């Protein structure tokens, strides 16, 4: 059956066609893509090109963003969506702004006594509700390995979290998933991490302690680890890994173990 949507998609892909050697160089530069099947890498290529068509990448002065860099960013942004139906998961924003370095952003926090604290925090990335995603180029360049760090995935999954409104650690779950199971796994792990850091703020933690900031950051950090250090996440929080595997419909741990 003829579909206007499919026709437009094919037209866009034909217009944005890239050399196979260029795409292979992108794959080779991102270890977290190792082990994907031929079908998966082809789907990732198409979705990466469609991502670049739909989103404007704005490089601020001091940032050089060639086609390879754009494709590397897009491939990492689309990796979490690789096995999800194409339902415009990254809706609500049209631009990614790339800073040459970490940047300062005004922060606010109301403590338990009701006192409002304001300060400028240094960040490597931000995702604004109904606004752009901001990334620092050094963090983008450091992303893509199996080392438990991926700024691109971290900030883009905040956008998935925001599909229900303000980021709160609960993205729209699939029909075969239960909110109770998600909440139980996430809350127990989040509480465990916070208990450890409350006892010793300098304690060694299996995952980045920034995950203890709030449930939204816990979801973003654990998603980051799910794709870039699945063995670490599975060992520390197996129930969280299982929930993320059900949500993203992927199993990076098996892929990593087979390499």
C-alpha positions, 0 to 999 in steps of 0.5 A: 500500500502506497504511503505518503510518509514512506514516499517522503522518507525515501525521498529524503534518504535518496537526497542525503545519500552518503558513501558507504566508506564514510558510514563505515568510518563512522561505525569504526569510530564508535566501539559501542556500535560493535556487534550490531547486525548488518540489518541494524547498522543499515537501519541506524544509517537511515535513522541517523540521516533522517535525524540530521534532516529533522534536527538542526546542529548549530556549532558555536564559534570554536567548534568544527562540525564536519559531516563525519562528526554530525553522523557520529553524533546522530548515530549515538542519538539514534542508538537508543531508538534502534528497536523502537517503532518510528513514532517521533520519539525526539519530538518537542525540539528542533535544535542541538547546540554544540559549545566548544567547551563546558558552559555555565548555567544558572541553577536553582534548588529549594532545600527542605527548609524552603530556602531557595539556593541559586548558583551557576553550575558548570555543565557539559550538556543540558536538555530543556523542556520544549527547547534545544539540547546543548552539548559541549564538544569535548564530551561529544568527542569522548562519547562512543566507547564502552567506558560508561560515559556517553554525553549524547545518549545522556542528554537525548534520553532526557528528551524521552523522559520529557515526553510525559512532561517534566523529566521525572525518570519515567518515560512513556512505557510500552504496553507490555511494561508495568509502571509498578515494575519500573518504579520498584526497580528504579526507586530501590536502586536510586535509594540504595545509591543515595543511602551509600552517598549519604553515609559517605559522600566520597564513597566509591559507587559502581555508576556515576554518583551524579545519578543520585541527583534526582530520578531524572538523572538516575534514568539518564545515567543508567541509560548511559551505562546501559549502552556504554557499560552494560556489564557494570550496570547489570552487575550493580543493578540487574533489575534496572538493566532488565527494565531498560532492556524492556524499554529500549528493546535491546540487550547490549550486554549480550552484544558486548559479551559476544565481541 
